[in-house]
Amino acid sequence: MSLSPAVSTLCENPNQVFLDVAKLLLTYADNILRFPNEEKYRSIRIGNPTFSTKLLPIKGAVECLFEMGFEEAETHLVFPKSASVEQLKLIRESIAAERDQRLSRGSPVQQPASASAPQHPPATSSTPTPQPAQQPSSLESSMSFFVTLQSNFQHVMLYEDADLQQKARSSMPHQEMSSAARSKLEEARQADPGCKVGLEDFLVLELLRWFKQDFFSWVDSLPCSRCGGPTQNSGSLSPTPEDLRWGAQRVENHFCSSCQLSTRFPRYNNPEKLLQTRRGRCGEWANCFTLCCRAVGLEARYIWDSTDHVWTETFSPSQRRWLHCDPCENACDKPLLYEVGWGKKLAYILAFSKDQVVDVTWRYSCRHPEVLSRRTRVQEAWLLDSINRLNSLRQRSLSPDRKKELVDRLLVELVEFISPKKPKAGDLGGRNSGSLAWRMARGETRGAGTETSAQASGFVFSPSEQEKSIRLLHVSYSAASDRYCRVSSGGEATASWDRCVWSQEAVFRKLEADWQMVYLARTEGSAVGRVSWRFDLAAAGMKIQSVSIMASSQTFHSGRVRWLLQSDRLTTEFSADGSTQSFPGLGGASELLVSAELSGGDGEAAWQHAQLFRRSLKEADESSFEIVIELQDA
């Protein structure tokens, strides 16, 4: 019988150690097989002394449990209802067969491994005991840490499932994102022929933007499923078999004080389910986003932070380094965001990919001595030895070339980690995902004022030769398709609302998947959002003959939207009710700025109470914003 990687590692232990652990593992497996409906046999308490002293320190033991199908919960290892009993039997039979072979050789206590089985090192003592490289400072702490390592390392293998990757690709506008990435790469190379960026780098940026603005939704508390009113997180509910099937060991109770109804919020851990629900907090965001990265061919790894956050890294072949990517924040290559921007007290940050685990803590800190003083959960030598063991096990089947590539990348990372980075302006902002109250409770709002500083894309509409010849500049934008159309220039299209703005401040495109609606709104926690479009005719030797504008905005409760037209001849406010309006006072002007300001609103959802261009996704051909400028010679 061919041994699995975990069982092979288990067999490397001395004879008596193997037999003792095998007895425990077989007991766990047999209890489940004999009593499949008894919940008590499907979980192992992490604090159990037998588990912590007789299983955890032994090479391959916990790995065997994960290969059987056990998964990590908060305080237990759990064999979920969805786990394969056939896989459990397979690992059980493999361990039992090896045990029977050893017992058939004679007394196990003082007898070394048979010479006919050189893969099993002989015992060096008549009473062999496990000897880890260095015992951690706290056995229970190291036990919990190792379970976290092993659980995350197992979990990332889900992202490699070809069928699941195809499901992810079918959920995203892959071709549109790839096209936009190629266009931006070309623009970058024209601006700087020597730039060291590649298509993957721009694809990551497109994927982050789409995931944050169009695909996934943040959940603090769900609206009441009966009355639609606000709820509060009021503890936990028992997971159903369907919840457990999708890895939701924890179910939050979002309670409505108005109608006394509990709305269930299962915290799903299976990325396939998250492709359907498209909502959650950072755990769900990073879990689903990492799958999406793998689905479009990017090398990606899942990043776990012991101070309660998770995100993703993607590998840039052109830059030959790993890039920090946080889908919750739509942030790329801002590794000091958490320590400097949010004020986090970092300790352990680990990267998990299909090939290896890497301790990447030092990439995310500019205060290495402070971080080192907080790394007290386990001893450093123990952590290094545990990571090396996991990597050795996972990389057994890799080719020599791939192993060399991983070593070369790791050396580059280690050199990077030696010198702490210096903070940049982009690292200084506070967190923008989640409600303000939630971020304040976590102490992650520091520096948030910089998040609302205006970001200028600097795009200017100027008449082309064709538009000069027909004396017309006509631009429309559809919120449903998120596309600009240059009607007066042969229908030339530009994807993404922010690519043609002059400036924007704390504004994003919100897609409501449940309601199939889309609109622009200000970011959560921001008091004001602003966006503007600029038209410059002077450079083309033209000026305005007449202007008409159609814009739509919608407010709820105390939300406010203020529209403003500014030129070298006139400044005026106008309403945006979806009708077309003319502005004769702009005749003769050579420049025009159209801007909108969003503010007001009530409660935690105030950001939603002022909206631009609200449309149904079914109205992809309908314009939400349209400007027609008739031109004349200057």
N, C-alpha and C positions, 0 to 999 in steps of 0.2 A: 504494500500500500504506500503510495506516495504521500509523504508527510507535508502538511501545510507549514508555512513559515513560522507560525507561533509554536506549533507542536515541535518542530525541528529545534527551535531555541530552547524549549522546555527540556528536550532530551539532552541538552548540553550540561545540565546540572548533574552533580554527583548522584550515585545510585539511590541512596536512601532519601535524599532530598526530592528526587523525582517521584519516588513511590509515595511519599507523604503527600505531595501536592496533587499527584494523580488521583489519590483516594478522595481528596476534597473536591476536585473538579468533576469527577465521576458522580459524586453524591449530588452536587448541584444539578448536573444534567439529568440524572435518573429521577430526581424529585419532580422535575418539570415534565418528563415523559410519563411518569406514573400518575401524576396529579395535575393534568394540564389546566384545569379550571381553578386551582387553588392559588390565589394571588400571593400568598406568603412564600410560596416556593419560586416565584418568578422575580424576586428581588433580593438583593444582598446589601445589607446596611454597610456603608463605607466605614463607619465607626466600629463595626464588629471586631472584637479582639482576634478571632480566628482569621478573619480576612486580613487584618492589618499586620499580624505577626507571622502567619504561615503561608500567605499567598503573595502579598504585595512585594516583599523583598526578593522573591524568586524570579529568576530570568524566565520570561515566556509565560508565566502563570496568568497574569492579568490579560496579556495578549490573547491567550486561549479563550478567556471569557468573551472578549470582544469578537473573536472569530466565531464563537458559538452563536452570537447574535445579541449579546447583552449591550445595552446602551447606558450612557451616563445620565442620571437625574440629579437633583440637587443634593440628596443625602444618600442615595442608593444607586447601585447598578441594577438595571431593570431589563428583564427579557420581555419585550413588548409583544402584544397579540399579533402584530404584523410580521414578527420574525419567523424565519424559515425553520421549522422543526427538522426538516431533512438536513439542513446545514448543522444544526445542533447534534443530530445523530452522527453525522460524518466526523465531526471533531471528536465526539465522545468515543466512537469506535477506534479512531486513530490513537487516542491516548490509551484506551483499554488494551489494544493490540500490543503497544510498546510495553505497557505494564506486565502483561502476561509473558512476553518474551523475557523480561528481566527476572520475573519470579521463577521462570522455568530453569534458569541457570543455577539456582541454589539460593542459599541464605543471602539476603540483600544487605545485611548490616555491615559486614566487614569485607565483603567481596567486591573488588574493583570491577569496572566494566569489562566485558569480554573483549579479547583482542580481535575477535571477528567483527567488532563494531567500532572502528577507530573514530567515528564521528562523535562518540560519547567519551569525553575525557575521563580517565580513571579517578576514583576518589582518592584524596590525599590524606584522609584521616579515617579512623575506624568509626568516628561519630561525626560525619560531615555536617557542616552548617553553612548556610549561605553567607558569602562575604562580598557585599557590595564594595565598590571602590572606596566609598566614604559614607558613613551613615549620616543622614541628615540630622539637623538639630532637633527636630520633632518628628517622630514616626508618623503620627496622625497627619501632620502638615504635609509631609512628603507623600503620604499615601494619597491624600486629596489632590496634590499637585500632579502626581503621576497619572491618576485617573483622568485629569483634565488633559494632560498631554496625549494620552492614548486615545481618549474619546474624540478629540479634535482631529487627530491624525487619521483615525478611521473615517470620520465624517467627510473629510474632503474628497474621499474616493467616490462619493456620490456624484461629484461634479464631472467625473470621467465617463459616466454612463452615456453612451452614444444616443440612445432613445431620448433620454432626458435633455441632452444638449439640443436635439432636434426640436423638442417641445419649446425650449427656451427661444430658439431662433424663430420659431413660428409666432412667438409673442412680441417680437421686436421688428422695427423697420430697418432690417439689416442693410438692404441695398441703399436706402436713403442715407443712413449713417456713414456707410462706406464712401458714398459719392461725396458727401459733405467733407469727410476727412481728406479725401484726395484733393478737393478744391482748396482746402485750407493749407494742405502741405505745399501745393503749388504756389499759393500766395506767399507762404513763408520762404520758400526757396527763391522766389523772385525778389523778395525784400532783402534776403541774406543768403546768397549762394553757398556760403560755407556753413550754414546752420546744421548742427548735428541732431536732427530730429527725423523720425521716420513716420510712415503711415500708421503704425501701431500707436504712436503717441497721440496723434490726432483722433484716431478711432476711440481711444480711451476717453478723450474729452467729450466726444459726441455721445458715447455710451453713458457717461456720468450725467450729462445734461438731460438726455432723454429719460433716464431712470428717475432722476429727481423731479423733473418738471412734468412728465407725462405718464409715468408708469406706476410708481410706488407712492403710497400715502403714509404719512406719519400718524400714529395713534397714541394720544395721551389717554383719553377715555372715549369709548364709542357713544354715539347718540343712542338714546333709548329706542329699542326696536319696536316699542308700541306707540309712544307719543312723540318721538323724535327729539325730546328734550335732553338737557345735559345730564350726565351721570358722573358718579365718583367711583374710583377703584376701591372696593370694600372687601378686600381679601380674596380668598381662593375658593373655587368650586371643584368638585371631583371630575376628573377627566372621563369621558365616555370611551368605549372601545374604538369609536371612529377617531376621537382625538388622539388616542394612543397610537393608532395606526399611522398617523402623520407626525409622530414625535412630540405631541403636545402633552408633556408630563404635567405642565402647569396650566391652569385655566383661571383667568382673572374674572372676578365678579364685578361688573360695572353696574352699580345700583342707581336706579332713578328714584329720587326722593318724592317726585310728584305723583307717579302712578305705582310706586312700590314694586317695580319690575326689575328683575336681574337680567342683564344682557351678558351673555357669555363671550369671553374673548380668549380662545385657546391660543397659546403661544407656540405655534407650529414651528418645528425644527426641520421639516422636510422641504427642500427647495422646490420640489414638484408641486406641493400644495401651495407654496408661496407664489408660484406663477399664476395661481387662480385667485388667491385672496388679495395679493398686491398691497398688503398693509402690515404695519407693525412698528416696532422700535428698532434700535440699531442692530439687534441680533438678527431680526428678519431681513432688514435691508442688506447687511453685509453677506448673509447667507445666500440670498437670491442674486445679488449683484455679482458675487464671485462665480456663480454658475453661469450667468450671462457672459462674463468675460471669457470663460472657457468655451462657451458655445460659439463665440465668434473667432476662436482660434488664438486668443491671447493667453500667454502663460500667466497664471494668476495664483496667488496664495491668500489664504484666510488669516487675518491678523487678530490675535487674542491679546487683550490688555487686562492685566489683573485688577486694574482700577475701574472695571466695569464699562468697557467699550470694545467694540470690534469694528474692523474695516477690512480693506482689501489692499494688496499690492499687485502691480502688474510689471512684467519684465519688459524693458525697452531694449530691443536688439541694437538699435542705432546708437543709443547712449550707453549700452552695456551696463545697465544698472536697474535696480528695482525702484519703482515709483509708488509712493504713497497715494492711495485713492480712497476717499471717504464718500460714499454715495449719499449719505445723510446730509452732507454739507456741500455736495457738488464741488469737492476740493481735490486738487491733484498736485502732488509734489510739494506739499506744505507740512513736512513731518514735525515741525515744532509747534504746530497748531494747538496741540493738547496741553503741552507743558507751559508754553508761553502765552498762548491765546486763551485757553480755558482755565489755566491755573491748576492743572492736574499734578498730583504728587506721584509720579510714575515709579514703578518698581520692576515689573516683569512684562515684556511684550514679546510674544512668540509668533513666528510665521509658520503656517502649515500648508504644504503643497502635496501633490501626489508622490513626490520623490523624497522630500526631506522636511525636517523641522529645523528652524534656525532661530536662535535668540537674537532678535533685532532691536532690543531695548535701546541700544546706544544711538541708533539712527534718529530716535524720537526725543532725544534729550540734549540740551546744551549745558547741563549741570550734572555731569557724570558722578562726581563725589557724593552729591546729595542722593542720587538714585541708588548708588552702591550702599549707602548707609541704610536704605529702606529694604534692601533685598535680604530679608532675614527669615523667610518662610522655609527655605531649604538651603543647604550648603552648596556653594558654587561648584565644587568638584562633583558632588552628587548629581546636580542638574546637568552638568556637561556629560557625565557618564550615561545618564538616562537618555539624553538626546542622541548620543552616539549609538547607544543600543537600538533605539527605535530606527535610526537612519540605516544602520547596518542591516537590520531585518528587512526594511522596505526596499533597499537597493540591491538585494541579492540577485534579482533577475535582470538588472540593468546591464546594458552593454558597457564595455570598457570606455568607449568614447563618451557615452552619456555620463558615466561616473567622473571622468576627467573634466567634462564641462561643468558639472556641479561643483567640483573642487575648485576649479578656476574662478567661478562666480563667487564662491564663499570667500576665497582669498581677497577678491576685490572688495567684498563687503567688510571684511575684517579691517582692511586698510582704511576704509571709509569711517569705521567706528572709532578708530584711534583718536581722531581729532574732533572734538565737539563742534557742531555747526554754530554759526552766528545767526540770530533771528533776522528774518526779512519782514518787510511790511505785511506781506500776505499771511504771516504766521501769527499776527497779533490780534486777530478778531476772536470774539467770544463765539460760543456755539449758536447756530441759528435753527437747528432742528429741535422740535418739541416746543411745548408752550413755555412762555416766559417763567411761569411759576415753577414748572418742572425743572427748567435749567437753573433757576435760582436755588432751588432746593438741593441740586447737585453741585452748586458752586461753579458752574461752567459758563457764566455770563461775562466774565472779566474781559475787558477790552471790546465789548460788543459794540461800542459806539463806532468803531472802525468798520463794522459790517455795513453800515448805512452810508458810507462815503460813496460818492458818485463814481460809477464805473463807466468811463466813456469808451464806446466802441469807435467813435469818431467818424461814423459813416455819413457821407453827404450825398444827397441826390443832386446831380448836375446834368443838364440836357446833353444827350448824345447827338451825334451828327444827324441821325435819322429824326430825332425829336426836334432838333432845330429846323430841319427842313419842313416838317409838318406843323411847326409852331405849337407843339403840345407836349406836356409832361403829365402823364396819367399813371398813378401808382395805386394799387389796391392791395389789401392784406386780408387773408382769410384765417380766422383763428382756428377753425375746425381742421384745416389742412396744414396750418402753421406755415404759410407760404406767402411771400410777396409776389405780385405779378406786375411787371413793367409793361402795362397795356400798350403804351405808346411806342414801345421798342420791340415790337414783334412778340409780345407775350413772354418776355424773358422772366424766368422764375428764380427766386432765391428762397431757400428753406430756412426756417427758424426765425422767430419774431425778433430776436436780439441782434441779428446780423445786419440789419439796416437801420438801427437806431443811432442817433447822435450821442445820447447819453442815457443811462438808466441807473436808478438808485433803489435798491431793495425791492425789486419787482421780479416776479417769475410767472411762468405759464403753468396754470393749474388744470389738470385733467381729472374730472370726477368720473371714475370708471363706472361706478354704480348708476349714476344718473346720465351717463353719456353726454356730459357737458364739459365745456372748456372755456377758460377765460384767463386774463392777466389779473394778478392781484399783488399786493405787497407781501413781503416775506413775514412770517410769523414773528411777533415781538417787535416789529418796526412800527414806529408811530406814523411815519410818512413814507410813501413810495412815489417815485417820479420817473417819467420816461419822456423822451423828446425825439423828434425827427427834424432834420435840417435840410433845406433846399437852397442851393446857391446857384444863381443864374448868371452872376456877373462874370465868372470865369469863362462862360460860353458866349459872352457878349450879348446876353438877352436880359429882359426884365419882364415883370408880370403885366399881362393885359387884364386878366380876370382870374379869380380863384373860387372854386367851390369845394366844399369838404363834407364828407359823410363820416360820422363817427358814432359809435354806440357805447354807452356805459350804463351801469346799473348799480343801484345802492340799496342796502337793507338796513333797517333800524337807523342808527345815527351815522352810518357811513357817508362819506362825501367824496365826490370827484370834481375837480376843477380843471377845465380845459382853457388853454390860453394860446392865442396867436400873437406872435411878435415879429415885426419887420423893422426896417429902417424908416418906415413911414407911419406905422400904426401898431398899437398894442391893445388887444381886446380879448375879453372872455367870450366863450360861446358855449351853448348847451350841446350835449351829444345824445340826442334822442333817436338816432338812426335815420333822420331825414337829411336831405342834402341842403346845405346852406351856402349862400354866396356872400362874398365880402368885397364890394366895389371899392372900398377905401384902400385896398392894397394895390390898386393899379399904379404901375410905375416903380414899384419896389423891386429890388434886385436880390433880396434874401428873405427867407421865411423860416420861422421856427415854430413848430406845432408841439405843444407839451401838455401832459396830463399829470395831475397830482392826486394821489389817493390817500385818504386819511379817515379818522373817525371810526365808528363801529363800537359794539358793546361786547364786553367779556373776553374770554380767551379766543373766541372766533372772530374778533374784531377785524382781523386782516381779511376775512372773507366778505365783509359788509360793504366793500367798495370794489367794483369789478369793471374791467375794460373788456369790450368785445365778447361778451358772453354769448356762446353759440352751442347748438346741438352738434355733436360729431357727425350727424347725418347731413349737415348743411355745408359740406366741404366746398361747394361751388358758390356759396354766398359770401359776399364781401362784408367784413366787419368794420373796415376803415378804408376810406378812399379819398384821394386828393387829385383834383384835375386843375392844372395850371395852363391857361392859354398864354402863349409867349408872344412877345414882340421884340424888335431890335432895340438895343440899349441906345 
